[in-house]
Amino acid sequence: MDLALNPLFVEELLRRLTDRILQTMEILFSRFRFDGVALSDDYGSQRGMLMSPAHWRTFIKPRLAEIYSLAKRHGRTVLHHSCGNIVPVIGDLIDLGLDVLHPIQPEAMDIVQLKRDFGSRLTLCGGVRTQDLLPAALRNRSATRCDA
């Protein structure tokens, strides 16, 4: 709702969050050697994006551009976790410098189509059904466990 009703508040909030992330990244890059950064923001639901792609491009994309750019300047791989169907903005994420997209929920996106459309420019991580397969496997594993 704030995207539509209070866009100035959203801008200020996201500016402050982005500045904090960038400051933290600078500290980490100066003190430690590691291969990549992992970001996590859920932009999608099972049926589509949580906000319009236009709102995402207005409010989120410019901040991600700064974050990804800093990681790339420091030679880091960028992994981004975002649940749900975010197909409308995957091309944008790649253009910003995304290397790995996670979790690729089959319940929300067609992994075969994603591979066709983006596989030459993006590593897809995941593709396991998280709403039924994993929970069922965990239940079955604990039900057959012998704690004698």
C-alpha positions as CSV (number, residue, x, y, z in Angstrom):
1,M,0.0,0.0,0.0
2,D,2.8,2.4,0.8
3,L,4.1,2.1,-2.7
4,A,1.0,3.9,-3.9
5,L,0.0,5.9,-0.9
6,N,3.4,6.9,0.6
7,P,6.0,6.7,-2.1
8,L,8.3,9.3,-0.3
9,F,8.3,7.2,2.8
10,V,9.2,4.1,0.7
11,E,12.0,6.0,-1.1
12,E,13.5,7.1,2.3
13,L,13.2,3.7,3.9
14,L,14.8,2.0,0.9
15,R,17.5,4.6,0.7
16,R,18.5,4.0,4.3
17,L,18.4,0.3,4.0
18,T,20.5,0.4,0.9
19,D,23.1,2.7,2.5
20,R,23.3,0.3,5.5
21,I,23.8,-2.6,3.1
22,L,26.5,-0.8,1.1
23,Q,28.3,0.3,4.3
24,T,28.3,-3.3,5.6
25,M,29.5,-4.6,2.3
26,E,32.4,-2.1,2.3
27,I,33.5,-3.2,5.8
28,L,33.3,-6.9,4.8
29,F,35.2,-6.4,1.6
30,S,38.0,-4.6,3.4
31,R,38.4,-7.2,6.1
32,F,37.6,-10.6,4.5
33,R,38.1,-12.5,1.3
34,F,35.1,-14.4,0.1
35,D,33.7,-15.3,-3.3
36,G,30.2,-13.8,-3.4
37,V,27.4,-12.0,-1.8
38,A,23.9,-13.4,-1.2
39,L,20.9,-11.1,-1.1
40,S,17.4,-12.1,-0.1
41,D,14.2,-10.3,-0.9
42,D,11.0,-12.1,-1.8
43,Y,9.4,-10.2,-4.8
44,G,6.9,-12.9,-5.8
45,S,4.0,-15.1,-4.8
46,Q,2.9,-18.3,-6.4
47,R,0.9,-16.5,-9.0
48,G,3.0,-13.4,-9.7
49,M,4.9,-10.5,-8.3
50,L,4.1,-9.0,-5.0
51,M,4.2,-5.5,-6.6
52,S,3.9,-4.5,-10.2
53,P,7.0,-4.8,-12.3
54,A,6.7,-1.0,-12.8
55,H,6.8,-0.4,-9.0
56,W,9.7,-2.9,-8.7
57,R,11.6,-1.0,-11.4
58,T,10.9,2.3,-9.7
59,F,11.6,1.4,-6.1
60,I,13.8,-1.7,-6.0
61,K,15.9,-1.9,-9.1
62,P,17.9,1.3,-8.5
63,R,18.9,0.1,-5.1
64,L,19.8,-3.3,-6.3
65,A,21.9,-1.7,-9.1
66,E,24.0,0.0,-6.4
67,I,24.4,-3.2,-4.3
68,Y,25.2,-5.4,-7.3
69,S,27.6,-2.8,-8.7
70,L,29.5,-2.6,-5.4
71,A,29.8,-6.4,-5.3
72,K,31.0,-6.6,-8.9
73,R,33.6,-3.8,-8.4
74,H,35.0,-6.0,-5.7
75,G,35.0,-9.1,-8.0
76,R,32.2,-10.9,-6.2
77,T,29.6,-13.3,-7.5
78,V,26.0,-12.1,-6.8
79,L,23.4,-14.7,-5.7
80,H,19.9,-13.5,-5.0
81,H,17.2,-15.4,-3.2
82,S,13.6,-14.4,-4.2
83,C,10.7,-16.8,-3.8
84,G,7.7,-16.9,-6.1
85,N,7.1,-16.0,-9.7
86,I,9.5,-13.1,-10.5
87,V,9.8,-13.9,-14.3
88,P,8.9,-10.3,-15.3
89,V,12.0,-8.9,-13.6
90,I,14.6,-11.7,-14.2
91,G,16.0,-10.0,-17.2
92,D,16.4,-6.8,-15.2
93,L,18.2,-8.7,-12.5
94,I,20.6,-10.2,-15.1
95,D,21.2,-6.7,-16.6
96,L,22.1,-5.5,-13.1
97,G,24.7,-8.2,-12.8
98,L,23.0,-11.2,-11.1
99,D,24.9,-14.4,-11.4
100,V,22.8,-16.9,-9.5
101,L,19.0,-17.0,-8.9
102,H,17.6,-19.1,-6.0
103,P,15.3,-21.0,-5.2
104,I,13.5,-21.5,-8.6
105,Q,10.3,-22.8,-7.2
106,P,8.6,-25.2,-9.6
107,E,5.3,-24.4,-7.9
108,A,5.7,-20.8,-9.2
109,M,7.9,-20.8,-12.3
110,D,8.6,-23.2,-15.1
111,I,12.3,-24.2,-14.7
112,V,12.6,-25.6,-18.2
113,Q,11.3,-22.3,-19.6
114,L,13.6,-20.4,-17.3
115,K,16.6,-22.4,-18.6
116,R,15.6,-21.7,-22.2
117,D,15.1,-18.0,-21.6
118,F,17.9,-17.2,-19.2
119,G,20.1,-20.2,-18.8
120,S,23.0,-18.9,-20.9
121,R,23.2,-15.8,-18.8
122,L,22.2,-17.0,-15.3
123,T,22.9,-19.9,-13.0
124,L,19.6,-21.4,-11.7
125,C,19.9,-22.8,-8.2
126,G,17.1,-24.9,-6.7
127,G,14.2,-26.3,-8.6
128,V,13.0,-28.6,-5.9
129,R,9.4,-28.4,-4.8
130,T,9.5,-26.7,-1.4
131,Q,5.9,-26.8,-0.5
132,D,5.1,-30.5,-0.8
133,L,8.2,-32.6,-1.7
134,L,10.6,-31.3,0.9
135,P,8.2,-31.2,3.8
136,A,6.9,-34.7,3.0
137,A,10.4,-36.0,2.7
138,L,11.3,-34.6,6.1
139,R,8.2,-36.0,7.7
140,N,8.9,-39.4,6.2
141,R,12.5,-39.3,7.3
142,S,11.6,-38.5,10.9
143,A,8.8,-41.1,10.9
144,T,11.2,-43.8,9.9
145,R,14.1,-42.7,12.1
146,C,15.0,-45.2,14.8
147,D,16.2,-43.5,18.0
148,A,16.9,-46.7,19.9
